[in-house]
Amino acid sequence: MQLANQALTEVRRRVTLQVRGRRGRKGNREWELRNRLTRSAARMHEQHLDPMIDDLRALPAVIGTPILAAWNAKEDLLDLLALARTHPDRATIWARLSRFYERCAASGLPELERLAGTVSAWWPEILAFLDTDITNAGSEGTNRVIKTVARDAYGFRNPASQRLRTRCATTRKARGCLNPA
């Protein structure tokens, strides 16, 4: 989803720069909607969602149409990823995936074509997540803690000391998750 939001932001910035000749700023509706555009439509109240879509349609077509297309593609990808932990059947997965790919292809936006290519490259991993609900979030978190410890120490001269400090930082007891009593 981070990549989808990034692609949407890139589309918004690019079309604003092309049409207005400058970066977006207060008074440009597409710039004022930038935070709302990256939120999930499912988590937005309709009093915010409907006016946002109306505002994008009211913008000049060269600005509003690409931004709306990018937002719709992002929402399609979000709908696909929302199938996780629901044990979907293959037909549902493929229907949502094809809707996402078709929207990206129909838009003609290079940012969405790049996003679709990334999803295609990572599709086996995404499908495994949708089928099994297993992620690598735990190992990524542990790696982040190890890198933070190494950064805090400005590097270690003694490899044994580095192993000891990272082991202490990454065990549950050291993080206060377990009560030693």
C-alpha positions as CSV (number, residue, x, y, z in Angstrom):
1,M,0.0,0.0,0.0
2,Q,2.9,2.3,0.6
3,L,4.0,2.0,-3.0
4,A,0.4,2.7,-4.2
5,N,0.2,5.8,-2.1
6,Q,3.6,6.9,-3.3
7,A,2.5,6.4,-7.0
8,L,-0.7,8.4,-6.3
9,T,1.4,11.2,-4.8
10,E,3.8,11.2,-7.7
11,V,0.9,11.4,-10.2
12,R,-0.6,14.4,-8.2
13,R,2.8,16.2,-8.1
14,R,3.6,15.5,-11.7
15,V,0.2,16.7,-13.2
16,T,0.3,19.8,-10.9
17,L,3.7,20.7,-12.0
18,Q,2.9,20.2,-15.7
19,V,-0.3,22.2,-15.6
20,R,0.4,24.9,-13.1
21,G,4.2,25.1,-13.7
22,R,4.9,25.0,-10.0
23,R,4.4,22.8,-7.0
24,G,1.0,22.6,-5.4
25,R,0.2,25.0,-2.6
26,K,-2.7,26.2,-0.6
27,G,-5.5,27.2,-2.8
28,N,-4.9,24.2,-5.2
29,R,-7.6,21.7,-4.4
30,E,-5.5,18.7,-5.5
31,W,-2.8,19.8,-3.0
32,E,-5.4,20.4,-0.2
33,L,-6.8,16.8,-0.7
34,R,-3.3,15.2,-0.6
35,N,-3.8,13.6,2.9
36,R,-7.3,12.4,2.1
37,L,-6.2,10.8,-1.1
38,T,-3.8,8.5,0.7
39,R,-6.4,7.3,3.2
40,S,-8.5,4.2,2.7
41,A,-11.9,4.9,1.3
42,A,-13.3,2.2,3.6
43,R,-12.1,4.1,6.6
44,M,-13.4,7.5,5.4
45,H,-16.8,8.8,6.3
46,E,-19.0,9.5,3.3
47,Q,-19.2,13.2,4.3
48,H,-15.4,13.4,3.3
49,L,-15.4,10.8,0.5
50,D,-18.1,12.0,-1.7
51,P,-17.0,15.7,-1.7
52,M,-13.4,14.6,-2.4
53,I,-14.5,12.7,-5.5
54,D,-16.7,15.6,-6.6
55,D,-13.8,18.0,-6.1
56,L,-11.5,15.8,-8.2
57,R,-14.1,15.7,-11.0
58,A,-14.5,19.5,-10.8
59,L,-10.8,20.1,-11.3
60,P,-9.6,20.7,-14.9
61,A,-9.6,17.3,-16.6
62,V,-5.8,17.3,-17.1
63,I,-5.4,17.4,-13.3
64,G,-8.4,15.7,-11.9
65,T,-8.7,12.7,-14.3
66,P,-5.2,11.3,-13.7
67,I,-5.4,11.8,-10.0
68,L,-8.8,10.1,-9.8
69,A,-7.5,7.2,-11.9
70,A,-4.5,6.8,-9.6
71,W,-6.8,6.9,-6.5
72,N,-9.1,4.3,-8.0
73,A,-6.2,2.0,-8.8
74,K,-4.9,2.4,-5.2
75,E,-8.3,1.5,-3.9
76,D,-8.5,-1.6,-6.2
77,L,-5.1,-2.7,-4.8
78,L,-6.4,-2.1,-1.2
79,D,-9.5,-4.2,-2.0
80,L,-7.3,-7.0,-3.2
81,L,-5.1,-6.9,-0.1
82,A,-8.1,-6.7,2.2
83,L,-8.8,-10.3,1.2
84,A,-6.1,-11.4,3.6
85,R,-7.3,-13.4,6.6
86,T,-10.7,-14.0,4.9
87,H,-9.7,-17.2,3.2
88,P,-10.8,-16.1,-0.3
89,D,-11.3,-18.4,-3.2
90,R,-9.1,-18.0,-6.3
91,A,-11.8,-16.6,-8.4
92,T,-12.3,-13.6,-6.1
93,I,-8.5,-13.0,-5.9
94,W,-8.2,-13.1,-9.7
95,A,-11.2,-10.9,-10.2
96,R,-9.8,-8.2,-8.0
97,L,-6.3,-8.6,-9.4
98,S,-7.5,-8.3,-13.0
99,R,-9.6,-5.2,-12.1
100,F,-6.4,-3.6,-10.6
101,Y,-4.3,-4.5,-13.7
102,E,-7.0,-3.3,-16.1
103,R,-7.3,0.0,-14.3
104,C,-3.6,0.6,-14.3
105,A,-3.3,-0.3,-18.0
106,A,-6.3,1.9,-19.0
107,S,-5.0,4.9,-17.2
108,G,-1.8,5.2,-19.3
109,L,0.0,6.7,-16.3
110,P,3.7,5.6,-16.0
111,E,3.5,5.6,-12.2
112,L,0.6,3.1,-12.3
113,E,2.3,1.0,-14.9
114,R,5.4,0.8,-12.6
115,L,3.1,-0.1,-9.6
116,A,1.5,-2.8,-11.7
117,G,4.9,-4.1,-12.6
118,T,6.0,-4.2,-9.0
119,V,2.8,-6.1,-8.0
120,S,3.4,-8.5,-10.8
121,A,7.0,-9.1,-9.8
122,W,5.9,-9.7,-6.2
123,W,2.8,-11.6,-7.0
124,P,3.9,-15.0,-5.7
125,E,4.7,-13.5,-2.3
126,I,1.4,-11.5,-2.2
127,L,-0.6,-14.6,-3.2
128,A,1.2,-16.6,-0.4
129,F,0.2,-13.9,2.1
130,L,-3.4,-14.0,0.9
131,D,-3.5,-17.8,1.1
132,T,-1.6,-18.4,4.4
133,D,-1.8,-15.1,6.3
134,I,2.0,-15.4,7.0
135,T,4.2,-12.4,6.7
136,N,7.9,-11.6,7.4
137,A,7.0,-8.7,9.7
138,G,8.6,-10.4,12.7
139,S,11.9,-10.9,11.0
140,E,11.8,-7.4,9.6
141,G,11.2,-6.0,13.0
142,T,14.1,-8.0,14.5
143,N,16.4,-6.7,11.7
144,R,15.3,-3.2,12.4
145,V,16.2,-3.6,16.1
146,I,19.6,-5.1,15.3
147,K,20.4,-2.2,12.9
148,T,19.3,0.4,15.5
149,V,21.5,-1.2,18.2
150,A,24.5,-1.1,15.8
151,R,23.8,2.5,15.0
152,D,23.5,3.5,18.6
153,A,26.8,1.9,19.4
154,Y,28.6,3.6,16.4
155,G,29.8,0.2,15.3
156,F,31.3,-2.5,17.4
157,R,35.0,-3.3,17.7
158,N,34.4,-6.6,19.3
159,P,32.1,-9.0,17.3
160,A,31.3,-11.0,20.5
161,S,30.1,-7.8,22.1
162,Q,28.0,-7.0,19.1
163,R,26.3,-10.4,19.2
164,L,25.7,-10.1,22.9
165,R,24.1,-6.6,22.6
166,T,21.9,-7.6,19.7
167,R,20.8,-10.8,21.4
168,C,19.9,-8.8,24.5
169,A,18.0,-6.2,22.5
170,T,16.1,-8.8,20.5
171,T,15.0,-11.2,23.2
172,R,11.6,-10.8,24.7
173,K,12.9,-10.7,28.3
174,A,15.2,-7.8,27.5
175,R,12.2,-5.9,25.9
176,G,10.1,-6.3,29.0
177,C,7.6,-8.7,27.4
178,L,8.1,-11.4,30.0
179,N,7.8,-11.0,33.8
180,P,11.0,-12.5,35.3
181,A,9.1,-13.3,38.5
